[in-house]
Amino acid sequence: MSPTHAASLVNMTGFVAGIVLYAMLLVMVLRARSSELDRRGRIDSLLVLTALLGLVWNTEAFVNYGLRDFGVAPMPLFAQAMAYAALGLLPAVVVHSVLRAGLAKLTSTATLVLIVAAYTLSVAAMAIHIASALRGAVVPAPAGLRLLTYGFVALVLPLAFATRGQPGARRALWMTALAVFALSALHLSEHERPERTWPAELIGHHSSLPIALSILYQEYPFTLADAFLKRALALLALMTAALLSYVTLAEFGTFNAGGAAANVAALVFLGVSLCAALLYPALVRASTWFVDSVVLRRVDYDQLRATIARRLNDVDTPEEALDVSCAVIGPALSATEIVWEDTERQTDTAGLAVVHVPSRGISADVVVPTTDQPRFSIAVRGLRGGRRLLSDDVAMLESVAQLVARRVDVLRMERERSERNIREEEIRRLASEAELRALRAQINPHFLFNALTTIGHLIEAAPDRALTTLLRLTELLRRVLRSDGRFSTLGAEISLVTAYLEVERARFEERLTVEIDVPTSLQAATIPPLMLQPLVENAIKHGIAPFRRRGHLILHAHLERLDARDSALVVTVQDSGPGLGSVDGDARRRAGVGLNNIEERLMRMYGEDASLRLSSTAGVGTTAELRVPFRRSSSEVLPSARRAPW
């Protein structure tokens, strides 16, 4: 490859890259202006001026230097003078951009002096170029180029002092851009030599490239890296591979061969080109990894989404879900502030997140698309290091908003289900308590009626003992009517039964003997109130009262082990009556208020875990066995019941 061909290749590539860079800058500025949330904002005229100046220079230079080897005539001298005037204004724009912060006003006289000096140098050089063109002299004018070289070299030191607080990478970039421009202007100030080389062309005609990169890095660093650098690196690697292949084949004289050898050379070059094309996807992936991991130091968003999804599974409230998401998103986006709040904003489509990105991509409002109100929005503010939100950042925010919305919906459903279950359980509990109170209310009149019958009999049969018995009955009734809790203790129930039996002994005298055998260790066992008294009363009524002979009643309690954890309290009431047949037993169960009442209460309080069974043996008597789950009460244990027969 001849030096002239290499120089032409460099010019073509450099000017096309310059056009692309400045066109990208112009598009980004205008796109930010057209943002829905920033249509009333000010347009950045400095960036628009930069883009237009760069496009003018690179377009004119592309025609004059890139296409001249293809027989295209150069542009008129005045057009060339305007192109060099545009190139001369670019370093002044760099100085202006370096000394400002966004659209903010300048803050000191020193910065204003530096900016005025930079524009004065550029305007003076522009006047020299235009005057030279009007005279029909050489364009570019050497005097104008030397003025730019010496002037901006002189501005570097005071400019470096004025920007001493800026990050080192940013300062190094614009200082390099100005140094390259000064070197380029110095080179162009000399007449072009007949023999062109690609280093000379690169230095002389492409100083606008580092200027464009400097401007883009200061204003849109993340967009520059994401939208340009990734593709530029991949294309550069591809072009380098193709160029090296071409140069290698040219060195061996492959393209100078004739006949069949020329066809082989063409096939070889075609094969190399196809291999380079096949390598392009891998080059794109490698450049993307390099820019994201090394240049931008961006978080792996797939891993970030997995982390948020995992942490969302551990939260219990919508507020915690939003806090977790903000805590993870903030560092990943280098945001100084990220908060959430309630919002009435609707999503544009059902169930899809909406991310509103204001102008310049330095903030975002993310609507979390929950199914029901209230909905939430996440505000991302104050991106550090000149960062801008890019397309993959927006996609990440959308996916995170979807994850949060679904988790919030699940938490709300679980809470509603829990509240509904609590309400239903409360309704069932109240209904059960109402039914139990009704059953208790049923047993109290029944007991009172039998007690009054006994008192009436005592008044007629034994008037001298009527008062003592009445006092005992009063105490007994007081205990019965006061026992309105859900549970009592076995000791308290035995005490109640003992008081009842004392009243009955006044009636039966020597005809009734009683034996109570309840271990002290079981006195604190819980049992529903008024369970034993109806059994004792039933035994006396059917097993002892109808007969003139002496009757015997035994009340016994013991603990029965069911398994390693559970036990059952078993209480038996046995009389010495003649016993009952199965038919008579069923009829008594249906007719008796007390037995039916006990069975109903056991079923509602314990279900299948409790039971009441009647068994009878002819000539021996009838036994009622009450079985309930053993639970120990925390209340004080009553004194043990008497074990000796009365």
C-alpha positions, 0 to 999 in steps of 0.5 A: 500500500502506497503512502498516498493510499494510506493517507486517503484511507485515514482521511476518509475514515477520520472525516466520516468519524467526525461527521458521525460524532458531531451529528450524534451530538446535535441529535442528542441536544435536539432530542433532549429539547423535545422531551415531554418533560422539558419542552419549556426548558432552554436549549443548550446553544453552546452544544448546538454551535459545537455540533454545527461547527464540527459538521461544517468542518468535517463535511468540507474537509471530506470533500476537499481531502477525502474525495480528491483522490477520486477526482472530486474538485475542491470547494471554492476558496471562500467555502474553504475559509469558512471551514477553517473558520469553523475549525478555529472556533471549536477550541474556543467552544471547548474553553467555554464548555470547560469553564461552565457547568451545564446551563449555569452562568459563569461565576467569576471574572477570571473565567469570563476573561479566559472565555473572551480571550479564546473567542477573540483568538478564534474570531481573529483567525477567522478574519485572517482566513476570510481576508486571505480567501477574498484576496485569492491567497492561500487558504488556510492562511498560515498567519491565522493558524499560527495565531491559534497555535500560540494563542491556545498554547498560552491559554492552557496554563491559566485554564488549567489553574482555573479548573484545578478542582475538576476531575483529573480525567476530564482535565486531561481530556480537554488539555489533550484536545487543545494540545492536538489542535495546536499541533494540527494548526502548526502543521497546517500553517506550513504549505502541504508537501507533495508527498502525503503520509498518513501520520501527517494527514492524521495530525493535520486534518483530524484535530476536531475528533479529540475536540468532539470527544472532549465536548461529548465527554463533558456533556454526555459521558455515558451516552458517548460511551454507550452509543459511540464507544462500544460500536467504535471499538468494535468497528476499529478492531474490525477495520484494524483486522481487515487493514492488517490483512490487506497490508500483509497480502499487499506486502507479499505482492498478492494483488500484483499477480496476474492470471489465475494467481489474481483470482486466488488473491481475490478469493483469499482477500474475500475469505479474510473479509468474511472471517472479519465479518464473522468476528464482528458479533464477538467484537461487539460483545467484547467492546460492550463488556469493556465499556460497561465494566472498565469505562463505565463500571456499570453494575450487571443488571441481570444480577441486580434484578436477581438480587432485588427479586431475592430480597423482595421475597423476604419483605412483609409490607409494600413499604419494605419492598419499595425501600429494598428496591430504592436501596439497591437501585441507588448505588447502581445508578450512582444516584444521590437521591432515590425516594418513593411516594404515593401517586395517582398516576395511571400506567399507559397500558395495563400492568406495564411500568412507565419510566419518565426520563426528563431532559438530558437523562439526569433523572427519572420518575418510575411508576410502579404498576400495582393492580390497585390503588394506591400506586407508587412512584420511584424518583431517581435524582442527582446522578453523579459523575455526569452520568446519564440514563441510557436505554438499558438503565431505563429497561432495568428500571422498568423490570424492577418496577414490574418486580416491585408491583407484583410483590406489592400485589402479592403482599396486599392479597396475603394481607386481605386473605389474612384479614378475612381469615381473622374476621371469619375466625372471630365470627366463628369464635363469637358464634361458638361462645354464643352457643356455649352461653346458650348451653350454659343457660340451659343447664342453669335452670335445669339445675335450679329446678332440681335444687328447689325440688330438693329444698321442697322435699327437705321442708316437708320431710325434715323441717329442722334441717331445712335452714342448714340445707338452704344455706348450703344450697344458697352457696351452691347456687352462688357457685353455679351462677358465678362459674361463667368462664370458658374453662374451670379446673377439676378441683373447682368442679369437684368442690361444686359436686361436693357441695351438691352432694351435701345437699343431697345427703340431707335428702337421702341420709344413710341411703347415699354413700359417696366416694371421691378419688381424685389425685392432687396432681390432677386438681389443676387440670382444665375442664369445662364448667358444670360437666360433672354435676349433671353426671352426678345428679343423673346417677343419683336420680336414676341409680339411687333415688328410685330404690329403698336400699342403700346406694353407692356413688363413686367419682374417680379421675385419672390420666391416660397417656395417648402418646409421647406428647398428649394425654387425656383426663378421664373422669368416671361417675359410677352408681350402684343401680340395677343397670340399664339396657341399651334401649333404656340408655338411648332413651335416657340420653335423648330425654335428659337435658344434662347429657345432651348438653354435655355432649353438645359442649364437648363437640363445640369445644374439643371436636373429636378429641373429647367424648362422653360414654355410658356403660351399664352392667345388670345388677352392678350399675351404670358408669358415665365416662367423661374424656377430655384433652389434658391441659394444666391451668396456671391458676392456683390448685384447690385443696384435694377432694376427700377420698374417704367414703361418706 
